Amino acid sequence: MKYQLGLGKQLGSKQNDAFPVSKHSKRERAVPRASAQPSLTSKERHRGNSMTKAEIKAERARLGISQSLMAQRLGVSPRTISYYEKGEVPVPKTIELLIQSRKDLERLTKELQLADNHISRIEAINASI
């Protein structure tokens, strides 16, 4: 068996800092991904009030933003957003709460704008009296 130093030099015999070189590639030795496990149903994967893959995808579409921009806003990688939308990874409660908080903020902002418009109208009426 040949041995290889951490720097990539091959040696013909064992050395103190040498590591055995396998005849298999890293890809062949790789541990199977989670997708090799039995797939879970949507209900099993998303217990409680967690968002489903369709809901997170619909929310991104409603906002009209890319996966990259959504990832940036939520503090995760674009690949993670892709996993959420494909249902490969359940949406964590923290991400769901961030999205819900954003929706609540948008709703409250609209309500405040409407209230401000009403106050402006009332002030205009009072000024004309």
MARBA-3410 file (N, C-alpha, C, O; in Angstrom, 1 decimal):
129
0.8,-1.2,0.0,0.0,0.0,0.0,0.9,1.2,0.0,1.9,1.3,0.7 ~ 0.5,2.2,-0.8,1.3,3.5,-0.9,0.7,4.4,0.2,-0.4,4.3,0.6 ~ 1.5,5.3,0.6,1.1,6.3,1.6,1.3,7.7,1.1,2.2,7.9,0.2 ~ 0.5,8.6,1.6,0.6,10.0,1.1,0.7,11.0,2.2,0.0,10.8,3.2 ~ 1.6,11.9,2.1,1.7,13.0,3.1,0.5,13.9,2.9,-0.1,14.0,1.9
0.3,14.7,4.0,-0.8,15.7,3.9,-0.6,16.7,2.8,-1.6,17.3,2.3 ~ 0.6,16.9,2.3,0.9,17.8,1.2,0.7,17.2,-0.1,0.9,17.9,-1.1 ~ 0.5,15.9,-0.2,0.2,15.3,-1.5,1.4,14.5,-2.1,1.3,14.0,-3.2 ~ 2.5,14.4,-1.4,3.7,13.6,-1.9,3.5,12.2,-1.5,3.1,11.8,-0.4 ~ 3.7,11.3,-2.5,3.6,9.9,-2.2,4.9,9.3,-1.8,6.0,9.7,-2.2
4.9,8.4,-0.9,6.0,7.7,-0.4,5.9,6.2,-0.6,4.8,5.7,-0.7 ~ 7.0,5.5,-0.6,7.0,4.1,-0.8,6.8,3.3,0.5,6.5,2.1,0.4 ~ 7.0,3.9,1.6,6.9,3.2,2.9,6.2,4.2,3.9,6.0,5.3,3.6 ~ 5.9,3.6,5.0,5.2,4.4,6.1,6.2,5.4,6.6,7.4,5.2,6.8 ~ 5.6,6.6,6.9,6.3,7.7,7.6,5.4,8.1,8.8,4.2,7.8,8.8
6.0,8.8,9.7,5.2,9.3,10.9,4.0,10.1,10.6,3.0,9.9,11.2 ~ 4.1,11.0,9.6,3.0,11.9,9.3,2.3,11.5,8.0,1.7,12.4,7.3 ~ 2.4,10.3,7.6,1.8,9.8,6.3,0.4,9.2,6.6,0.1,8.7,7.7 ~ -0.4,9.3,5.5,-1.8,8.8,5.6,-2.0,7.8,4.4,-1.5,8.1,3.4 ~ -2.7,6.7,4.7,-2.8,5.8,3.6,-3.7,6.4,2.4,-4.6,7.1,2.7
-3.3,6.0,1.2,-4.0,6.5,0.0,-5.0,5.3,-0.4,-4.6,4.2,-0.6 ~ -6.2,5.7,-0.4,-7.2,4.7,-0.8,-7.3,4.6,-2.3,-7.1,5.5,-3.0 ~ -7.7,3.4,-2.8,-7.8,3.2,-4.3,-9.2,3.7,-4.7,-9.5,3.8,-5.9 ~ -10.1,4.0,-3.7,-11.5,4.5,-4.0,-11.5,6.0,-4.0,-10.7,6.6,-3.2 ~ -12.2,6.6,-4.9,-12.3,8.1,-4.9,-13.2,8.5,-3.7,-13.9,7.7,-3.1
-13.1,9.8,-3.4,-13.9,10.4,-2.3,-15.4,10.2,-2.5,-16.2,9.9,-1.6 ~ -15.8,10.3,-3.8,-17.2,10.2,-4.1,-17.7,8.8,-3.8,-18.8,8.6,-3.4 ~ -16.9,7.7,-4.0,-17.3,6.4,-3.8,-17.4,6.1,-2.3,-18.2,5.3,-1.8 ~ -16.6,6.8,-1.5,-16.5,6.6,0.0,-17.5,7.5,0.7,-17.8,7.3,1.9 ~ -18.1,8.4,0.0,-19.0,9.4,0.6,-20.2,8.7,1.3,-20.7,7.7,0.9
-20.6,9.3,2.4,-21.7,8.9,3.2,-23.0,9.2,2.4,-23.0,10.3,1.8 ~ -23.9,8.3,2.3,-25.1,8.7,1.5,-25.8,9.9,2.1,-25.8,10.1,3.3 ~ -26.4,10.7,1.2,-27.1,11.9,1.6,-28.4,11.6,2.3,-28.9,10.4,2.3 ~ -29.0,12.6,2.9,-30.3,12.4,3.7,-31.4,11.9,2.7,-32.3,11.2,3.2 ~ -31.2,12.2,1.4,-32.3,11.7,0.5,-32.4,10.2,0.4,-33.3,9.7,-0.1
-31.3,9.5,0.8,-31.3,8.1,0.8,-32.3,7.5,1.9,-32.6,6.3,1.8 ~ -32.6,8.3,2.9,-33.5,7.9,3.9,-35.0,7.8,3.3,-35.2,8.5,2.3 ~ -35.8,7.0,4.0,-37.2,7.0,3.5,-37.8,8.4,3.5,-37.6,9.1,4.4 ~ -38.5,8.8,2.4,-39.0,10.1,2.3,-40.2,10.3,3.3,-41.0,9.3,3.4 ~ -40.3,11.4,3.9,-41.4,11.7,4.8,-42.6,12.4,4.1,-42.3,13.1,3.1
-43.8,12.2,4.5,-44.9,12.9,3.9,-44.8,14.4,4.4,-44.1,14.7,5.4 ~ -45.5,15.2,3.8,-45.5,16.7,4.2,-46.0,16.8,5.6,-45.4,17.7,6.3 ~ -47.0,16.1,6.0,-47.5,16.2,7.4,-46.4,15.7,8.4,-46.3,16.3,9.5 ~ -45.7,14.6,8.1,-44.6,14.1,9.0,-43.5,15.1,9.1,-42.9,15.3,10.1 ~ -43.2,15.7,7.9,-42.0,16.6,7.9,-42.3,18.0,8.6,-41.5,18.6,9.2
-43.5,18.5,8.4,-43.9,19.8,8.8,-45.0,19.7,9.9,-46.2,19.8,9.6 ~ -44.6,19.4,11.1,-45.5,19.2,12.2,-45.9,20.6,12.7,-45.1,21.6,12.6 ~ -47.0,20.7,13.3,-47.5,22.0,13.9,-47.8,23.0,12.8,-48.4,22.7,11.8 ~ -47.4,24.3,13.1,-47.7,25.3,12.2,-46.6,25.7,11.2,-46.6,26.8,10.6 ~ -45.7,24.8,11.0,-44.6,25.1,10.1,-45.1,25.3,8.6,-46.0,24.7,8.2
-44.3,26.1,7.9,-44.7,26.4,6.5,-44.4,25.2,5.7,-43.4,24.5,5.9 ~ -45.2,25.0,4.7,-44.9,23.9,3.7,-44.0,24.5,2.6,-43.8,25.7,2.5 ~ -43.6,23.6,1.7,-42.7,24.1,0.6,-43.6,25.0,-0.3,-43.0,25.9,-0.9 ~ -44.8,24.7,-0.5,-45.7,25.5,-1.4,-45.9,26.9,-0.8,-45.9,27.9,-1.5 ~ -46.0,27.0,0.5,-46.2,28.3,1.2,-45.0,29.2,1.1,-45.1,30.4,0.8
-43.8,28.6,1.3,-42.6,29.5,1.2,-42.4,29.9,-0.2,-42.0,31.0,-0.5 ~ -42.7,29.0,-1.2,-42.5,29.4,-2.6,-43.5,30.4,-3.0,-43.2,31.4,-3.7 ~ -44.8,30.3,-2.5,-45.8,31.3,-2.8,-45.5,32.7,-2.2,-45.7,33.7,-2.8 ~ -44.9,32.6,-1.0,-44.5,33.9,-0.3,-43.4,34.6,-1.1,-43.4,35.8,-1.3 ~ -42.4,33.9,-1.6,-41.4,34.4,-2.4,-42.0,35.0,-3.7,-41.6,36.1,-4.2
-42.9,34.3,-4.3,-43.5,34.8,-5.5,-44.4,36.0,-5.3,-44.4,36.9,-6.1 ~ -45.1,36.1,-4.1,-45.9,37.2,-3.8,-45.0,38.5,-3.6,-45.4,39.6,-4.0 ~ -43.8,38.3,-3.1,-42.9,39.4,-2.9,-42.2,39.8,-4.2,-41.6,40.9,-4.4 ~ -42.2,38.8,-5.2,-41.6,39.0,-6.5,-40.0,39.1,-6.4,-39.4,40.0,-7.1 ~ -39.5,38.3,-5.6,-38.0,38.3,-5.4,-37.4,37.0,-5.7,-38.1,35.9,-5.8
-36.1,37.0,-6.0,-35.4,35.7,-6.3,-35.0,35.0,-5.1,-35.2,35.5,-4.0 ~ -34.6,33.7,-5.3,-34.2,32.9,-4.2,-33.0,33.5,-3.5,-32.9,33.5,-2.2 ~ -32.1,34.1,-4.3,-30.9,34.8,-3.7,-31.3,35.9,-2.8,-30.7,36.1,-1.7 ~ -32.2,36.8,-3.2,-32.6,37.9,-2.4,-33.4,37.5,-1.2,-33.2,38.1,-0.1 ~ -34.2,36.5,-1.3,-34.9,36.0,-0.2,-33.9,35.4,0.9,-34.0,35.6,2.1
-33.0,34.7,0.3,-31.9,34.1,1.2,-31.2,35.2,2.0,-30.9,35.1,3.2 ~ -30.8,36.2,1.2,-30.1,37.3,1.8,-30.9,38.0,2.9,-30.4,38.3,4.0 ~ -32.2,38.2,2.7,-33.1,38.8,3.7,-33.3,38.0,4.9,-33.5,38.5,6.0 ~ -33.3,36.6,4.7,-33.5,35.7,5.8,-32.2,35.3,6.5,-32.3,34.6,7.6 ~ -31.1,35.6,5.9,-29.8,35.3,6.5,-29.4,33.8,6.3,-28.8,33.2,7.2
-29.9,33.2,5.2,-29.5,31.8,4.8,-28.9,31.8,3.4,-28.9,32.9,2.8 ~ -28.4,30.7,3.0,-27.9,30.6,1.6,-29.0,30.4,0.6,-30.1,29.9,0.9 ~ -28.8,30.8,-0.7,-29.8,30.5,-1.7,-30.1,29.0,-1.8,-31.2,28.6,-2.1 ~ -29.1,28.2,-1.6,-29.3,26.7,-1.7,-30.3,26.3,-0.6,-31.1,25.4,-0.8 ~ -30.2,26.9,0.6,-31.2,26.6,1.6,-32.6,26.9,1.2,-33.5,26.1,1.5
-32.8,28.0,0.6,-34.1,28.4,0.1,-34.6,27.4,-0.9,-35.8,27.0,-0.9 ~ -33.7,26.9,-1.8,-34.1,25.9,-2.7,-34.5,24.6,-2.0,-35.5,24.0,-2.5 ~ -33.8,24.2,-1.0,-34.1,23.0,-0.2,-35.5,23.2,0.4,-36.3,22.2,0.4 ~ -35.8,24.4,1.0,-37.1,24.6,1.6,-38.2,24.5,0.5,-39.2,23.8,0.8 ~ -38.0,25.1,-0.7,-39.0,25.1,-1.7,-39.2,23.7,-2.3,-40.3,23.4,-2.8
-38.2,22.9,-2.3,-38.3,21.5,-2.8,-38.9,20.5,-1.8,-39.2,19.4,-2.1 ~ -38.9,21.0,-0.5,-39.4,20.1,0.6,-38.3,19.2,1.1,-38.6,18.2,1.8 ~ -37.0,19.4,0.7,-35.9,18.5,1.1,-35.5,18.8,2.5,-35.0,17.9,3.2 ~ -35.8,20.0,3.0,-35.5,20.4,4.4,-36.7,21.2,4.9,-37.2,22.1,4.2 ~ -37.2,20.8,6.1,-38.3,21.5,6.7,-37.9,23.0,7.0,-36.8,23.3,7.3
-38.9,23.9,6.8,-38.7,25.3,7.1,-38.6,25.4,8.7,-39.6,25.1,9.3 ~ -37.5,25.9,9.2,-37.4,26.1,10.7,-38.4,27.1,11.2,-38.8,28.0,10.4 ~ -38.8,27.0,12.4,-39.8,27.9,13.0,-39.3,29.3,13.0,-40.0,30.2,12.8 ~ -37.9,29.5,13.2,-37.4,30.8,13.2,-37.6,31.5,11.8,-37.9,32.7,11.8 ~ -37.4,30.8,10.7,-37.6,31.3,9.4,-39.0,31.7,9.2,-39.4,32.7,8.6
-39.9,30.8,9.6,-41.3,31.0,9.5,-41.7,32.3,10.3,-42.5,33.1,9.8 ~ -41.2,32.5,11.5,-41.5,33.6,12.3,-41.0,34.9,11.6,-41.6,36.0,11.7 ~ -39.8,34.8,11.0,-39.3,36.0,10.3,-40.2,36.4,9.1,-40.5,37.6,8.9 ~ -40.6,35.4,8.4,-41.5,35.7,7.3,-42.9,36.2,7.8,-43.4,37.2,7.2 ~ -43.4,35.7,8.8,-44.7,36.2,9.4,-44.5,37.6,9.9,-45.4,38.4,9.8
-43.3,37.9,10.6,-43.1,39.2,11.1,-43.0,40.2,9.9,-43.5,41.3,10.1 ~ -42.4,39.8,8.8,-42.4,40.7,7.7,-43.8,41.0,7.1,-44.1,42.1,6.8 ~ -44.6,39.9,7.1,-46.0,40.1,6.6,-46.7,41.1,7.6,-47.5,42.0,7.1 ~ -46.6,40.9,8.9,-47.2,41.7,9.9,-46.7,43.2,9.7,-47.6,44.1,9.9 ~ -45.5,43.4,9.5,-44.9,44.7,9.3,-45.5,45.4,8.1,-45.9,46.6,8.2
-45.6,44.7,7.0,-46.3,45.2,5.8,-47.7,45.6,6.1,-48.2,46.7,5.7 ~ -48.4,44.7,6.8,-49.9,45.0,7.1,-50.0,46.2,8.0,-50.8,47.1,7.7 ~ -49.2,46.3,9.0,-49.2,47.5,9.9,-48.8,48.8,9.2,-49.4,49.8,9.5 ~ -47.9,48.7,8.4,-47.4,49.9,7.6,-48.6,50.4,6.8,-48.8,51.6,6.7 ~ -49.3,49.5,6.1,-50.5,49.9,5.3,-51.5,50.5,6.2,-52.1,51.5,5.8
-51.8,49.9,7.3,-52.8,50.4,8.2,-52.4,51.8,8.7,-53.3,52.7,8.9 ~ -51.2,52.0,9.0,-50.7,53.3,9.5,-50.8,54.4,8.4,-51.2,55.5,8.7 ~ -50.5,54.0,7.2,-50.7,54.9,6.0,-52.1,55.3,5.8,-52.5,56.5,5.6 ~ -53.1,54.3,6.0,-54.5,54.6,5.9,-54.9,55.6,7.0,-55.7,56.5,6.8 ~ -54.5,55.3,8.2,-54.8,56.1,9.3,-54.3,57.5,9.2,-55.0,58.5,9.5
-53.1,57.6,8.6,-52.5,59.0,8.4,-53.3,59.7,7.3,-53.5,60.9,7.5 ~ -53.8,59.0,6.3,-54.6,59.7,5.3,-55.9,60.2,5.9,-56.3,61.3,5.6 ~ -56.5,59.4,6.8,-57.8,59.8,7.4,-57.5,61.0,8.3,-58.3,61.9,8.3 ~ -56.4,61.0,9.0,-56.1,62.1,9.9,-55.9,63.4,9.1,-56.4,64.5,9.5 ~ -55.2,63.2,8.0,-55.0,64.4,7.1,-56.3,65.0,6.6,-56.5,66.2,6.5
-57.2,64.1,6.2,-58.5,64.5,5.7,-59.3,65.3,6.8,-59.9,66.3,6.6 ~ -59.3,64.7,8.0,-60.0,65.3,9.1,-59.4,66.7,9.4,-60.1,67.6,9.7 ~ -58.1,66.8,9.4,-57.4,68.1,9.7,-57.8,69.1,8.6,-58.0,70.2,8.9 ~ -57.9,68.6,7.4,-58.2,69.5,6.3,-59.7,70.0,6.4,-60.0,71.2,6.2 ~ -60.6,69.1,6.9,-62.0,69.5,7.1,-62.1,70.5,8.3,-62.7,71.5,8.2
-61.3,70.2,9.3,-61.3,71.1,10.5,-60.7,72.5,10.2,-61.2,73.5,10.7 ~ -59.8,72.5,9.3,-59.1,73.8,8.9,-60.1,74.6,8.1,-60.0,75.9,8.1 ~ -60.9,74.0,7.3,-61.9,74.7,6.5,-63.1,75.2,7.2,-63.8,76.1,6.7 ~ -63.3,74.8,8.4,-64.5,75.2,9.2,-64.2,76.5,9.9,-65.1,77.0,10.6
END
